[in-house]
Amino acid sequence: MTETVDSTLVEAPRAVAVLSYLATRLVDGPEQVRIETSPSRNGVKLSLSVAPEDMGKVIGRRGRIAQSIRSVVRAAGAREGVDVSVDIVD
């Protein structure tokens, strides 16, 4: 697993670690999981990209898995006092 972090200062390391853990456990190709961070107006935006064939595993039926991932990562960010949002990128 390779973690790509854009900003030099990661404001939510726990949230990044949680997202990385969840994503690598869900997909068949964990080495293709990429997480990029960027500041947003409210906090930190995490962009998750996975292999195209693993996209369905991360999104789930009707987006249920994606929504669950967002909830858990948002809670991890809240423990650090940071508002975190997760975008799943094609």
Secondary structure, 3 states (H helix, E strand, C coil): CCCCCCCCCCCCHHHHHHHHHHHHHHCCCHHHCEEEEEECCCEEEEEEECCHHHHHHHHCHHHHHHHHHHHHHHHHHHHCCCEEEEEEEC
